[in-house]
Amino acid sequence: MQQDIYLIFSKQDLSNLIHVINEVKTNFKEFNIEIFIDDEQVKFKESFKEFYSKIGNSKFVIMLITDNFLKDFNSMEIAYQLYQFPDFSERIFPIVFPCAKIYEAVDYIDYLHYWELRKSNLENKIRNLKSIEHIDSIIKDINSLANIRKIMALFISTVSNMYSVSVESIKENNYINLIKSVSCKL
């Protein structure tokens, strides 16, 4: 297992989260802990699947969990990679934003529906093709969507049952509690 610590988030949230991302990196750096931002580490022409696997094998992952994160294929593909390890819950540090509706089943069931619908839409589009030759990558995407849907409820349950912190509470103490939690496990 790699000793890297990654920070992952939905790219759709970048403009809203850039301040938080920079604060996390800066505050960790003060304690000589380097945080890798996922997309800053992808090498030119590198396979995303291989990169997701690299993150999945990293020591820890700080997750900025938003509504977009829970609906983002890339973010959830990384979550799926992480979930394959028995120590998944020990390796993630979720920071949950108010827009992520994960604490009530009546709310988070919408995420389950979302992934079922994405998979169903893709399957329906395949059915409308005149020829199904050379669609291996599409079939892989369907399998990935199925995997994401399979772990979605477990992922949300794990994160919502953890003592996770809101971004407001963690910012109040300059990320010290997060830094302590990560550093004591290094």
C-alpha positions as CSV (number, residue, x, y, z in Angstrom):
1,M,0.0,0.0,0.0
2,Q,1.3,3.4,-0.9
3,Q,1.9,6.1,1.8
4,D,0.2,8.8,-0.3
5,I,-2.6,10.9,1.0
6,Y,-5.1,12.1,-1.7
7,L,-7.8,14.7,-1.6
8,I,-10.7,13.9,-3.9
9,F,-13.7,15.9,-4.9
10,S,-16.1,16.3,-7.8
11,K,-14.5,18.5,-10.5
12,Q,-17.9,20.1,-10.9
13,D,-17.3,21.6,-7.4
14,L,-13.8,22.9,-8.1
15,S,-14.8,26.6,-8.2
16,N,-16.7,26.3,-5.0
17,L,-14.1,24.2,-3.2
18,I,-10.8,25.7,-4.4
19,H,-10.5,27.7,-1.1
20,V,-11.1,24.6,1.0
21,I,-8.7,22.6,-1.2
22,N,-5.9,25.2,-0.8
23,E,-6.6,25.5,3.0
24,V,-6.3,21.7,3.4
25,K,-3.0,21.5,1.4
26,T,-1.5,24.5,3.3
27,N,-2.5,23.4,6.7
28,F,-1.2,19.9,6.2
29,K,2.0,21.2,4.7
30,E,2.7,23.1,7.9
31,F,2.9,19.7,9.6
32,N,5.1,18.3,6.8
33,I,2.3,16.2,5.4
34,E,1.9,16.4,1.6
35,I,-1.6,16.1,0.2
36,F,-2.0,15.0,-3.4
37,I,-4.9,16.4,-5.4
38,D,-6.2,13.6,-7.5
39,D,-6.2,15.3,-10.9
40,E,-2.9,17.0,-10.3
41,Q,-1.3,13.6,-10.2
42,V,-2.6,12.1,-13.4
43,K,0.1,11.8,-15.9
44,F,-0.4,12.7,-19.6
45,K,-2.0,9.7,-21.3
46,E,-2.3,7.7,-18.1
47,S,-5.2,5.4,-17.8
48,F,-7.8,6.7,-15.5
49,K,-8.6,3.2,-14.3
50,E,-4.9,2.7,-13.4
51,F,-4.9,6.1,-11.6
52,Y,-8.1,5.2,-9.7
53,S,-6.4,2.0,-8.6
54,K,-3.4,4.0,-7.4
55,I,-5.7,6.2,-5.3
56,G,-7.5,3.0,-4.1
57,N,-4.1,1.7,-3.0
58,S,-3.0,4.9,-1.2
59,K,-2.7,5.1,2.5
60,F,-5.5,7.7,3.1
61,V,-8.1,9.6,1.1
62,I,-9.7,12.8,2.2
63,M,-13.1,13.1,0.5
64,L,-14.9,16.3,0.0
65,I,-18.4,14.9,-0.1
66,T,-21.0,17.0,-1.9
67,D,-24.1,16.2,-3.9
68,N,-22.0,16.4,-7.0
69,F,-19.4,14.0,-5.6
70,L,-22.1,11.4,-5.0
71,K,-23.3,11.8,-8.6
72,D,-19.9,12.0,-10.2
73,F,-18.7,8.9,-12.1
74,N,-15.0,9.5,-11.5
75,S,-15.5,10.3,-7.8
76,M,-17.6,7.2,-7.2
77,E,-15.3,5.0,-9.3
78,I,-12.5,6.0,-6.9
79,A,-14.9,5.3,-4.0
80,Y,-15.6,1.8,-5.5
81,Q,-11.8,1.2,-5.7
82,L,-11.4,2.1,-2.1
83,Y,-14.4,0.1,-1.0
84,Q,-12.7,-3.1,-2.3
85,F,-10.3,-3.0,0.7
86,P,-11.5,-4.4,4.1
87,D,-9.9,-1.3,5.9
88,F,-11.9,1.1,3.7
89,S,-13.5,3.0,6.7
90,E,-10.1,3.4,8.3
91,R,-8.5,4.9,5.2
92,I,-11.1,7.6,4.4
93,F,-11.6,11.0,6.0
94,P,-14.9,12.4,4.8
95,I,-15.7,16.0,5.0
96,V,-19.4,16.2,4.4
97,F,-21.0,19.3,2.9
98,P,-24.6,20.3,3.6
99,C,-25.7,19.6,0.0
100,A,-24.8,15.9,0.4
101,K,-28.0,14.3,1.7
102,I,-26.6,11.2,3.3
103,Y,-28.1,11.1,6.8
104,E,-31.6,10.1,6.1
105,A,-32.7,7.1,4.0
106,V,-35.5,9.1,2.5
107,D,-32.9,11.5,1.1
108,Y,-30.0,9.2,0.2
109,I,-32.3,6.8,-1.7
110,D,-32.3,9.5,-4.4
111,Y,-28.6,8.7,-5.0
112,L,-29.5,5.0,-5.5
113,H,-32.2,6.0,-8.0
114,Y,-29.7,8.3,-9.8
115,W,-27.2,5.5,-10.4
116,E,-29.9,3.0,-11.4
117,L,-31.2,5.5,-13.9
118,R,-27.8,6.3,-15.4
119,K,-27.2,2.5,-15.9
120,S,-30.7,2.0,-17.3
121,N,-30.3,5.0,-19.7
122,L,-27.1,3.6,-21.1
123,E,-28.5,0.1,-21.4
124,N,-31.5,1.6,-23.3
125,K,-29.3,3.4,-25.7
126,I,-27.4,0.2,-26.4
127,R,-30.6,-1.5,-27.3
128,N,-31.3,1.2,-29.9
129,L,-28.0,0.6,-31.7
130,K,-28.3,-1.0,-35.1
131,S,-25.0,-2.9,-34.4
132,I,-23.5,-3.9,-31.1
133,E,-20.0,-4.5,-32.5
134,H,-17.1,-2.9,-30.8
135,I,-18.9,-1.5,-27.8
136,D,-16.6,-3.1,-25.2
137,S,-15.9,0.3,-23.5
138,I,-19.6,0.9,-23.2
139,I,-20.1,-2.5,-21.6
140,K,-17.3,-1.6,-19.2
141,D,-19.1,1.6,-18.3
142,I,-22.3,-0.3,-17.6
143,N,-20.3,-2.7,-15.3
144,S,-18.8,0.4,-13.6
145,L,-22.2,1.9,-13.1
146,A,-23.4,-1.4,-11.7
147,N,-20.5,-1.5,-9.3
148,I,-21.1,2.0,-8.2
149,R,-24.8,1.3,-7.6
150,K,-23.8,-1.9,-5.7
151,I,-21.7,-0.1,-3.2
152,M,-23.6,3.2,-3.1
153,A,-25.8,2.4,-0.1
154,L,-22.9,0.8,1.8
155,F,-20.7,3.7,1.0
156,I,-23.3,6.2,2.2
157,S,-24.1,4.1,5.3
158,T,-20.4,3.9,6.1
159,V,-19.8,7.6,5.7
160,S,-23.0,8.7,7.5
161,N,-22.2,6.4,10.4
162,M,-18.7,7.7,10.8
163,Y,-18.0,10.8,12.9
164,S,-17.4,13.0,9.9
165,V,-17.1,16.7,10.2
166,S,-18.7,19.5,8.4
167,V,-16.5,21.9,6.5
168,E,-17.5,24.7,8.9
169,S,-16.4,22.9,12.0
170,I,-13.1,21.7,10.5
171,K,-12.3,25.2,9.3
172,E,-12.8,26.7,12.8
173,N,-9.7,24.9,14.1
174,N,-7.6,25.2,10.9
175,Y,-8.1,21.5,10.1
176,I,-6.1,20.5,13.3
177,N,-8.5,17.6,14.2
178,L,-8.3,16.2,10.6
179,I,-4.5,16.6,10.6
180,K,-4.2,14.8,14.0
181,S,-6.5,12.0,12.8
182,V,-4.4,11.4,9.7
183,S,-1.0,11.9,11.3
184,C,-1.6,9.5,14.2
185,K,-2.3,6.8,11.6
186,L,0.8,7.5,9.5
